Structures are given as structure tokens and as C-alpha cells.
């Protein structure tokens, strides 16, 4: 039985994107098949389309997509954690931009009751990446100051909220003043307009940690922005993969440079992070019985049908979006 899926028929521009019919996957032991109703778009999808970021072994090489939201429609042998019809979301190594996908049952997360499928599809990649970067890599504590680059991105908007959730104070950079204004409403404490030049020149004081998706060109300034024993967490290379390091500064200040990505992690590591996220973070997405706003919420900029996937790529490449771009099947 076939299903529809986004497909890259080569490496290149948006002209390589197409929708085609592919076989419907069958879940194996302790796996579930999810009927995907919404899927998030990420920079990794754009890089994969360009031929720069292939899917890790075991995941579809030509069907993109790292995060999904949908319903459980079939359980494999021994799968007992979920019931048919349960609303779930999750992070995968690829293949989420299809009408269905198979995942390990212990890597799926329940969708909070108050959230739609499009909201849910905006959570896994951004919030799991930000949580891991802040808690496990940067080791943020209450009262710390953390600098977040490209703060208007999906990960950036998640990191601001999670840092506040952890009791930390946030500084965010963006080249768009309007995005910074919107971030203040999410709890950003200090805004830096990167279009005005050096971000360290605008920084009110050093920080305990930097969450950086810019890469090489920002490396030197990132290190000078840190307090002694500060942590620089590298999660992307938007501006390039090479930079200059003052090793003497790293030694004198006892700084840490930490690299991390989610996509290449093994099943056991992903399952552990998911279990922690469900316990520690997911309840904060729930709206209270009194009707007050949730502590955490996904930020969705644009929702498009999967038939407009090329347009979604163009929107993200234009850097005008605030938060996430989500695709739906209709």
C-alpha cells in the first residue's frame, strides 16, 4: 500500500523537491507506525537538500523531515506503550515529511492536550535541542546569564523560554529589530541587534554560557563574551564552519568549547533524552485548569501544505521567519 512523501530527487535547489508515492512502512518489534498530520521544517532539511547533510544510517536518505506530530495507527510486535489513536510527536533522523513513519515506541512523546498537531510539530527539534544544550552541555543554573544567537529561530525561541524556565537570564542576538521586540514578550531579558556590528560591544556584561548556531565567524567573539569557566555550546554553522581560536584565552579562562547535534545520536541516547523531557519539561506546555497561559509554548511562524514544501524552503532560506515553519498533509 503506498503513501505520499516529500522526496529529494538529487542535490540542489528547490527544484529537486517533489512529492511521490512510496511504500507504507511496517513497524517491527517495539515500534509504532504514526500517521503524520504535521511535520516541522528545519535547517538540516535545507542542508540535506543541498547535499551537505546526509541522513544518518538507518533513516530514509531521500525523504526529509526530523520532527512529526500525528496519531498511532499500527503497533509492531511487543509494542505496548501506546494505543491506536494516541496523539504523539517526536524527533527522528529523517523521513518525517511523509504521510506515515515508523519509530521506536520509547522515542515518541505524548502531545499535550491543549496543543494542535501543528503546534506539536514545532516542539521536538527546537525544544529537545535547546533543553539538551542548556541543561546537559552548558549546565545552566538559576541566576546564570546565557547568550543565545539567532534568537528568533525555532531553537532560539525555545531556548529563551527554557532558560527562563530554569531561572536563568537571557541575552539574544538577531539582525532584525522586530524579532527582538517579539522575543521580549517571550521573556528575553536583553536584546542585541547584530546588524549594528559587534555583539560583544553591545553586551552589558560577560555571560556564563553561549548557545551558538552561527559557527566559525562568531567563534572569537563568543569566547571573549564568556566569564571564567564559561561554556560555548556549538549547535550549528549558519555562517561557516571555520573560525579563529585564541587558545591562550581558553586556557587562562578555563573555557569549554562543546559541540553537539541531535541527528547523529543513537537510539538509546535519544530515548533517554525523550524520557527526561517528558518528565521534566512537557508538563510546562499544559494550560492550567484556570485557563492561564502555559509556561512554555511553541512559536509557529507559518503553516503550509506539504504540496508547498518548496515555498517553505524558500521562506526559511530568506531568514524572515520567526519561530517554526510547519508542513501539513491535506
Residue pairs with C-beta under 8 A, 6 or more apart in sequence:
1 23
1 24
2 21
2 22
2 23
2 24
3 21
3 22
3 23
3 24
3 98
3 99
3 100
4 19
4 20
4 21
4 22
4 98
4 99
4 306
4 329
5 19
5 20
5 21
5 22
5 63
5 95
5 97
5 98
5 99
6 17
6 18
6 19
6 63
6 64
6 65
6 97
6 98
6 306
6 309
6 327
7 17
7 18
7 19
7 20
7 22
7 62
7 63
8 16
8 17
8 48
8 49
8 62
8 64
9 16
9 18
9 62
10 16
11 49
11 50
11 51
12 49
12 50
12 51
13 49
14 49
14 310
14 313
14 314
15 310
16 49
17 49
17 309
17 310
17 313
19 306
19 307
19 309
22 63
22 98
24 33
24 100
25 33
25 100
25 101
25 102
26 33
26 74
26 76
26 102
27 33
27 74
27 75
27 76
27 79
27 102
28 76
28 77
28 102
29 76
29 77
29 78
29 79
30 76
30 77
30 78
30 79
30 104
30 105
30 106
31 75
31 76
31 79
31 102
31 103
31 104
31 105
32 72
32 74
32 75
32 76
32 79
32 81
32 82
32 88
32 102
32 103
32 105
32 108
33 72
33 73
33 74
33 75
33 76
33 100
33 101
33 102
34 68
34 70
34 71
34 72
34 73
34 88
34 90
34 100
34 101
34 102
34 103
34 108
35 70
35 71
35 72
35 73
35 99
35 100
36 68
36 69
36 70
36 96
36 97
36 98
36 99
36 100
36 101
36 329
37 69
37 70
37 71
37 117
37 328
37 329
38 68
38 69
38 70
38 117
38 118
38 120
38 121
38 303
38 326
38 327
38 328
38 329
39 65
39 67
39 68
39 69
39 96
39 97
39 121
39 306
39 326
39 327
39 328
40 65
40 66
40 67
40 68
40 96
40 121
40 122
40 124
40 125
40 126
40 154
40 324
40 325
40 326
40 327
41 309
41 312
41 313
41 316
41 324
41 325
41 326
41 327
42 66
42 67
42 125
42 154
43 236
43 238
43 316
44 53
44 66
44 263
45 64
45 65
45 66
45 97
45 313
46 313
46 316
46 317
47 53
48 54
48 55
48 64
48 94
49 64
49 313
53 263
54 61
55 61
55 93
55 94
55 95
56 93
56 94
56 263
56 264
58 93
59 92
59 93
59 94
59 95
60 94
60 95
60 98
61 94
63 94
63 95
63 97
63 98
64 94
64 95
64 96
64 97
65 92
65 94
65 95
65 96
65 97
65 98
65 101
66 91
66 92
66 93
66 94
66 96
66 124
66 125
66 262
66 263
67 89
67 90
67 91
67 92
67 96
67 121
67 122
67 123
67 124
67 125
68 89
68 90
68 92
68 96
68 101
68 121
68 124
69 87
69 88
69 89
69 111
69 117
69 118
69 120
69 121
70 87
70 88
70 89
70 100
70 117
71 85
71 86
71 87
71 88
72 82
72 83
72 84
72 85
72 86
72 88
72 108
73 84
73 85
73 100
74 84
75 82
75 84
75 105
76 102
79 105
80 105
81 105
81 106
81 108
82 88
82 105
82 108
86 110
87 110
87 111
87 117
87 120
88 108
88 109
88 110
88 111
89 108
89 109
89 110
89 111
89 120
89 121
89 123
89 124
90 103
90 107
90 108
90 109
90 124
90 274
91 107
91 124
91 125
91 128
91 262
91 270
91 274
92 101
92 103
92 107
93 263
93 264
95 101
97 306
97 309
97 327
99 329
104 267
104 271
106 271
106 274
106 275
107 267
107 270
107 271
107 274
108 274
109 124
109 274
109 277
109 278
109 282
110 278
110 282
111 117
111 120
112 120
112 282
112 285
112 286
112 294
113 286
114 285
114 286
114 287
114 294
115 123
115 285
115 298
117 328
118 300
118 303
118 326
118 328
119 297
119 298
119 300
120 298
121 324
121 326
121 327
122 154
122 298
122 299
122 300
122 323
122 324
122 326
123 285
123 298
125 154
125 155
125 262
126 153
126 154
126 155
126 157
126 158
126 298
126 324
127 158
127 162
127 277
127 281
127 296
127 298
128 262
128 273
128 274
128 277
129 155
129 158
129 235
129 262
130 155
130 158
130 159
130 162
130 211
131 158
131 162
131 273
131 277
131 281
132 260
132 262
132 273
133 155
133 159
133 211
133 233
133 235
133 260
134 140
134 146
134 159
134 162
134 163
134 166
134 168
134 209
134 211
135 166
137 231
137 233
137 258
137 260
138 146
138 208
138 209
138 211
138 231
138 233
138 258
139 209
139 231
140 146
140 163
140 166
140 168
140 208
140 209
141 166
141 167
141 168
141 208
142 166
142 167
142 168
143 167
143 168
143 169
144 168
144 169
144 207
144 208
144 209
145 168
145 169
145 170
145 171
145 205
145 206
145 207
145 208
145 209
146 159
146 163
146 168
146 169
146 170
146 171
146 207
146 208
146 209
146 210
146 211
147 170
147 171
147 172
147 173
147 199
147 203
147 207
147 209
147 210
147 211
147 222
147 225
148 156
148 159
148 160
148 163
148 170
148 171
148 172
148 173
148 210
148 211
149 156
149 172
149 173
149 199
149 210
149 211
149 212
149 213
149 214
149 218
150 156
150 173
150 174
150 213
150 214
150 238
151 157
151 159
151 160
151 170
151 172
151 173
151 174
151 179
151 180
151 183
151 188
152 172
152 174
152 176
152 179
152 180
152 182
152 183
152 321
152 322
152 323
153 213
153 323
154 299
154 323
154 324
155 211
155 213
155 235
156 172
156 174
156 183
156 213
157 183
157 186
157 299
157 322
157 323
158 298
158 299
159 170
159 211
160 170
160 172
160 183
160 186
160 187
160 188
161 186
161 187
161 295
161 296
161 297
162 281
162 296
163 169
163 170
164 170
164 187
165 281
165 284
165 295
165 296
168 208
169 189
169 190
170 187
170 188
170 189
170 190
171 188
171 189
171 190
171 191
171 192
171 203
171 204
171 207
172 180
172 183
172 188
172 190
172 191
172 192
173 192
173 193
173 194
173 199
174 180
174 183
174 191
174 192
174 193
174 194
175 193
175 194
175 195
175 319
176 195
176 320
177 193
177 195
179 322
180 188
180 191
180 192
180 193
181 191
182 322
183 191
184 191
186 299
190 203
190 204
192 199
192 202
192 203
193 202
196 202
198 221
199 218
199 221
199 225
200 221
200 224
200 225
203 225
206 225
206 226
206 227
206 230
207 225
207 226
207 227
207 230
208 226
208 227
208 230
208 231
209 226
209 230
209 231
209 232
209 233
210 222
210 225
210 226
210 230
210 231
210 232
210 233
211 233
211 235
212 218
212 222
212 232
212 233
212 234
212 235
212 236
213 235
213 236
213 237
213 238
214 236
214 237
214 238
214 239
215 234
215 236
215 237
215 238
215 239
215 240
215 241
215 243
216 237
216 239
216 240
216 241
216 242
216 243
217 239
217 240
217 243
218 239
218 243
219 232
219 243
219 244
219 245
220 243
220 244
220 245
220 246
222 232
223 232
223 245
223 246
223 249
223 250
223 253
223 255
223 257
224 249
226 232
226 253
226 255
227 253
228 253
228 254
228 255
229 253
229 254
229 255
229 256
230 253
230 255
230 256
231 255
231 256
231 258
232 255
232 256
232 257
232 258
233 258
233 259
233 260
234 257
234 258
234 259
234 260
235 260
235 261
245 257
249 255
250 257
262 270
265 273
281 296
284 294
284 295
284 296
285 294
285 295
285 296
285 297
285 298
286 294
287 293
287 294
288 294
298 323
298 324
299 322
299 323
299 324
300 323
300 324
300 326
301 321
301 322
301 323
301 324
301 325
302 312
302 315
302 321
302 325
302 326
303 325
303 326
303 327
303 328
304 311
304 312
304 325
304 326
304 327
304 328
305 327
305 328
305 329
305 330
306 327
306 328
306 329
306 330
307 330
308 327
309 327
312 325
312 327
315 321
315 325
316 325
